[in-house]
Amino acid sequence: MKSSRRGASIGRWFLDWFKSIALAFVVWMFLRVFVIEAFTIPSGSMKNTLLVGDFLFVNKFLYGAEVPLIHKRLPMVREPRHGDILVFDSVEEDMKIVKRLIGVPGDTIAMRHGVVYRNGVPLTEPYAVNSDPLNGMDVIARMRMREWQVKHFAGRVPARYMPDLHEWGPVVVPPDSLFVMGDNRDDSYDGRYWGFLPRRNVRGTPLLVYFSYDAESFRRMAFFTEVRWHRLFSVPR
C-alpha cells in the first residue's frame, strides 16, 4: 500500500514538473515569436550607439510581430518614427540588420558634406559618427547608388546626377518604404548603397543591451575582464 502511494506521489510530482516545464516553454515560445527576440551586433555600422559584441533584446511587438507560417502581422502599437533604431530583414541576404530610421514615406532626403537633410532641414544627430565627410566611394559603387536613386531623384538635372557617400539626393521616399542609415556614416553598408527598405521587412526595435563584451579581447582569452559592464541593461537611443 505504501509503495503504491509512494509511486502515485512520484507520478504526480513528475506530472506537475512536466506541466511546469511545458507551460514555461509555451510562454517562452510566445514571447520569442511575438514579443522579444535576442539579437547580436555583428559589425560597427552603428558605432557608438551599438557596438560589436552587444547582445540585445528586440521588441517585436511595437511594430506588429509576424505570425509564423501564415505570415500575417499582429496589430502594431505604432508605425516606425524618425530616429527609431530598426531591426529588419536584409533586402539582399537572409539575415537581420540594425540601422536608424532617417526617412518615412513622402520625406525628401539628401546629404551635403556629411550632413543629412530631411525636407530641406539639416538634422541634428548627436549619435552620428562622421569623422571623414570627404570620404568617397569608388566609381562602381557610385554608379550603383545612382541606379536606384535616379528613379526617385527630386533634383533639377538627373542626367548629370552622380551621388557619392556623403553627397547625394534629394530623393523622395516612396509609399510603404523607409530609408535607413547606420550611425557610423563613414563605415556603414546601408540604404545609401541598396536603396529603400520595404516596410514589411521591419521586425522590431532594440529594447535593451542585456550583455556586452569586447570580441577582440575574447579571442585573447580575457573574456571576463573585458565585459562592458557599463553597457549592461542600457537602452539604445
Secondary structure by P-SEA (a helix, b strand, c coil): caaaaaaaaaaaaaaaaaaaaaaaaaaaaaaacccbbbbbbccccccccccccbbbbccccccccccccccccccccccccccbbbbbccccccbbbbbbbcccccccccccccbbbcccccccccccccccccccccaaaaaaaaaaaaaaccccccccccccccccccbbbcccbbbbbbccccccccccccccccccccccccccccccccaaaaaaccccccccccccccccc
